[in-house]
Amino acid sequence: MNLVEQWRGIERRLPADWAEASLTLLVGDASCARAAALLGPLQPIRTGTMIRLYPSRASADGLRRLLNRLDREGIPGTLHLASALEAPRPQEPLPHEALATAWQELVNGLAEDWSDLYCELRLDSTDYLEPTALRTAPLNPARTAEATFGFRCARRFGYGAAPEMVQRCLGRLDEAGITGEVRVLRALSDTEPVGTQGPVWLVGGKAV
């Protein structure tokens, strides 16, 4: 059986989704150097009279042509399959939790007497910056990092959007397919401002 026929037999035994094969080709002393030279495009590794080959699925046709050249020159050999690697299966993207749902879960986990929040909306892509700024304008969002906005939420009065408005704005992002993460960075409970519109936080030396 010539080398091309041996390779065809090996191909039939490979997994349907093989990506790379490890082959050994045994040839006689007198022919080994010539065989390695003819197989040069596949970067063979020669050890004595054994030649190792690592063809990929994309180079299978090229291997067949090179083996055909060995057959035409009358170089005999025995081709063995050492191992085969299957192509990695594409991973399904992890499902994103709706931002409006995540917000409701955050609010539900707060102390019953919470009054003021400073929150962060971290987007999964900078491509979302402009559409997010438009859809969350009622929250008066301030960009704090490359793909991150900060905003305030007030439960009863003062600075910050009402929690219901936050949920509506985040729902608009969900409808537009905009993904990310919303977090509560700071929270105060039962504040009673006197002569002010509510508490002020210092973040990075700036009042928010």
N, C-alpha and C positions, 0 to 999 in steps of 0.2 A: 504494500500500500504506500503510495507516494505521500509526500508531506502535505500537499493540498488536501488530499482525501482524509488524512489524519486530522487536519485542522477542522474540516467540515464535521467529522465525527465528534470532536470536542465541542464545537459550537452547539451541536444538538443537545449536549448534556449541560450546557450552561443555563443558569437561571434566566427566566424570561426578561428580567430587568437588570441583567449584569452590567456593570460599569467598567470593570477592569479585571483582566485575567493574568495569572502568573503561570508561565509555561517554562518547561525545560526541554531543550532539544539536545539529544545525544547524537554525536556524529563521530566518524573515525578521525584518528590523528591527522591523517593526510589531508582531510577536507575541512577541518575545523576552522582554520584561519580564513579560508575562502568563504565558508558559510557565514562566519561572523561579519566579514566585509560586505557581503551581499545584504545582510540584515541590518546594516549600519543605520538606516533611517529610523529604526525602532530603538536605537541605543542599547544593543544587547550587552549583557555582562558575561564574559567568557571565563570559565574556570576549567582548565584542562580541556577535556573533550565535551564539556557540558556548556551549553549556552542558555542563559536565562533571558526570557522575554516578558515584557509587561504591557501587552497591547490593551488599549482601551476599546470600548465599543466603537468609538468614532474611527479608530485606526484598523478595524478588523479587515476591511477591504484591502488596505495597504499591506497588511500581513499576508493576506492570501496571494497578492501579486508577488511579494518577495519570496514566499515559499515556492511559488510557481517557477521563479528564476532558479532556485536551487534544484528543483525537479528537472528543469530543462538542461542544467549542467550535469545532471546525473549524480548529484550529491545525496547519498542515502542518509537517513537518520530516523530517530524515533522521537516523536513529539508527545509530551505528557502534560496534563493539566495538574498544576500543583494546588492552586486555589483560585477562587473568584470572589470579587467584591460586588455586592449588589448596589445599585444606585440608591442613595438616601431618599426616603420618601418625604415629600414636602410636608412640612408641619402646618396644620391648620392654625390660622391666627386665633389667638385667645379672644374670647368674646369680651367686649367692653361693656361695663355696667353703665346704664344710662346715667347721665350727669344729674338729671332731675331726681332720679331714684336715689342716687348716692347722697344728694343734698338732704332729702327727706330722712334718710337713715342717720345722717349726722345730727340733724336737728332733734330727732327722736332720742338720741343718746346724750343730749345736753342736760344739765341740771334744770329742774323745773322752773327755777326763778331766773334763768339767763336773761340778760337784757341787751348786751352789745357783743358783736363778734367782729373780728378782723379775719378775713378769709383769703384763700389763695386758689386760683384756677390755673392749673398747669396743663397746657395743651400738648398733644402728642406731636404736633408739627408746627413750625413757624408759618406754614401756608395757611393756618387757621387764624392768624392774628387779626387781619382786617375784618373777615366776616364775624369773628367773635366780638370785636370791639363794637361793630354795628348792632349785633343782636343783643348785647348786654349793656347798651348805653344807659338804660335806667339805673344800673348799678354804679355808674360813675367809676368804671374800672381804671386802675392805674397800672401801667406796665412796670413790673419789678424785675424781670429777668428776660432772657431771650424769647421764651415762649410762655410767659407767665404773667398773669394779671392779679393784682390785689384789689379787694373791695371790702366795704363795710356793710354790716347788716345790723339793724336795730329792731328790737322786738316791739317797742311801744312808741318811742318818740326819739327825736334827735337825729344825729348824722346816721346815714346808712339806709339802705333799702330794706323794706319789709321782707321777712322770710318768704312770704307768698310771691313777691315780685322776683326774688332770687330764683325761686323754683320755676316761674314762668320763663324767665330769661334762659335758664339752663335747658328747659324743655325746647326752646327754639334752637339751641345748639344741637340737641339730640335729633330734632327733625331735619337739620341740615347735614347730619352725619359727622358732626365735629366731635372728636373724642378727646378725652383727657382725664384729669383727676381734680376733684374739688376737696379742699381741706379747710378745717377751722384751725387757724394758727393761734389766736388769742380769744379768750372769752371772759366776760365780766357778768356778774349776777346782781340783780336788784339795785342797779345804779339809780341815784336820785340827783341829777345835776341841778345846781343852783346857779342861775344866771348864765348858764352855758347851754350848748346844744348837745352835750354829751361828752364822754371821755375822749381823750386823745392818746394814741400810742406813738411811741418813737420807734421807728424801724429804720435801721441804717442811718441814724442821725436825723431822720426826717419825720415830721409829724404826719400821721395818717388818720 
